[in-house]
Amino acid sequence: MTRDNSSQIEFWNDRPGRSWARHSDAVDAMFAGLTEALLDASAPVADDSVLDLGCGAGGLAIPLAGRVPEGAVTAIDISEPMIAVARQRAAEAGVNIRFIVDDAAACPLEPESFDLLVSRLGAMFFGDPVLAFGSLRRALAPRGRIVLGVWREPRENAWAMVPVSAARAFLEIPPRPSPEEPGPFAFADPERVCGILENAGFAAPSCAPLDLDMPVGEDIERAVEFLVEVGPLASPYAAAGEADRRRAWEAVAGALEKNRRDGSIRLGGGCWIVTAGVV
Ligand SMILES: C[S@@+](CC[C@H](N)C(=O)[O-])C[C@H]1O[C@@H](n2cnc3c(N)ncnc32)[C@H](O)[C@@H]1O
C-alpha cells in the first residue's frame, strides 16, 4: 500500500480534478446539505482562523469566509485546476481566502495558527493518515477543533452504487480499493477514524451519522452527464469505446428514472460528521 500522496496528487491534477472543477456548481448543489451540516457542527465564531482541508473549488471555504468576518480562512488543496476555480469563485463572491496549493500532510503550516479545521470530503486521501493528521494537529491552537464530513460505507451511498451497478455490464469498473487505502470510502469505519485521530493526538473523536438526499441534476440528461464525469464512473467511462459509453449512459439513465423527487434527480448519501478536539 502506498504511504505517500503522489498518486492522489497525480489523480486530482488530471482529468478527475478538471471534471470536479468544471462541475463545481453541480457539486455544490449536490453537497448543499452536507455543507450546512458542517457549518452547523463547526459553529465558527466571528474571529476564528479556519483551515479548509482539501478545499476543492471552494464550496465550503467560501460560505465559511462569510461566517468569520473578523477571522480568516485558509484553504489547501493539491489540485491546481480546482484551486484555480476556487480563486475565481472567491473573487466573484467578494471574500478573502488564502489559497495554498500543496499536500496538506507535508505543507509547513504555522504551528498553533488555526482554531478550526474543517473538510468537506477532503480528508480521506492520505497515504499515512496518522502522520497527516498529526501534522495538521500541530497547526491547530490549544483548544482547537476539527469537523470533517466523510462518506460511510458504499452500500449506504446510492450516489456511488446506483450508477456503478447500472453501468457495470458495459464499463471496466476497477476493484474497490481496500478500506485502508486512500479513497472516498477510506473513513467509512468510525472505529478506524477515531483510532487515526487518537493516534494523531486528537481528543474525544466522535462520528455522528448524517443522511442526505442529494440532487445530482435537474433532469435525467443532466444527471447522467454529471455522474459519468464526476465520481466512480468517470475514469471507466472515459476509457470506454463509443458503443459501450452509449450503453452505459442509457443504463444509468434507466436506473435514475425512479429517483425523480422534488423537481430533480436525487440519490442518497450517508456521511459521518467527525468531530474532535485538541487538548
Ligand atoms: C472529493 S474532493 C472534495 C473537494 C471539496 N472539498 C468539495 O467538497 O467539493 C477531495 C479533495 O481533496 C483534495 N486532496 C486529496 N488529497 C489531498 C492532500 N494530500 N492535501 C490536500 N488536498 C488533498 C483533492 O485534490 C480534492 O480536491
The ligand as a MOL file (V3000), in Angstrom:
LIG
                    3D

  0  0  0     0  0            999 V3000
M  V30 BEGIN CTAB
M  V30 COUNTS 27 29 0 0 0
M  V30 BEGIN ATOM
M  V30 1 C -13.7820 14.5910 -3.0400 0
M  V30 2 S -12.8580 16.0480 -3.3670 0 CHG=1
M  V30 3 C -13.6960 17.2350 -2.3330 0
M  V30 4 C -13.3950 18.6550 -2.7440 0
M  V30 5 C -14.1310 19.7340 -1.9520 0
M  V30 6 N -13.8090 19.6920 -0.5400 0
M  V30 7 C -15.6190 19.6490 -2.1760 0
M  V30 8 O -16.3350 19.2420 -1.2500 0
M  V30 9 O -16.0810 19.9960 -3.2690 0 CHG=-1
M  V30 10 C -11.3740 15.7170 -2.4460 0
M  V30 11 C -10.3830 16.8490 -2.4480 0
M  V30 12 O -9.2880 16.5290 -1.5800 0
M  V30 13 C -8.1070 17.0120 -2.1890 0
M  V30 14 N -6.9420 16.3030 -1.6160 0
M  V30 15 C -6.6650 14.9820 -1.7150 0
M  V30 16 N -5.5010 14.7060 -1.0900 0
M  V30 17 C -5.0430 15.8750 -0.5740 0
M  V30 18 C -3.8770 16.2430 0.1610 0
M  V30 19 N -2.9390 15.3330 0.4860 0
M  V30 20 N -3.7150 17.5330 0.5170 0
M  V30 21 C -4.6490 18.4740 0.1600 0
M  V30 22 N -5.7650 18.1830 -0.5470 0
M  V30 23 C -5.9680 16.9040 -0.9120 0
M  V30 24 C -8.3320 16.7290 -3.6640 0
M  V30 25 O -7.4740 17.4480 -4.5120 0
M  V30 26 C -9.7920 17.1190 -3.8160 0
M  V30 27 O -9.9440 18.4770 -4.1400 0
M  V30 END ATOM
M  V30 BEGIN BOND
M  V30 1 1 1 2
M  V30 2 1 2 3
M  V30 3 1 2 10
M  V30 4 1 3 4
M  V30 5 1 4 5
M  V30 6 1 5 6
M  V30 7 1 5 7
M  V30 8 2 7 8
M  V30 9 1 7 9
M  V30 10 1 10 11
M  V30 11 1 11 12
M  V30 12 1 11 26
M  V30 13 1 12 13
M  V30 14 1 13 14
M  V30 15 1 13 24
M  V30 16 1 14 15
M  V30 17 1 14 23
M  V30 18 2 15 16
M  V30 19 1 16 17
M  V30 20 1 17 18
M  V30 21 2 17 23
M  V30 22 1 18 19
M  V30 23 2 18 20
M  V30 24 1 20 21
M  V30 25 2 21 22
M  V30 26 1 22 23
M  V30 27 1 24 25
M  V30 28 1 24 26
M  V30 29 1 26 27
M  V30 END BOND
M  V30 END CTAB
M  END
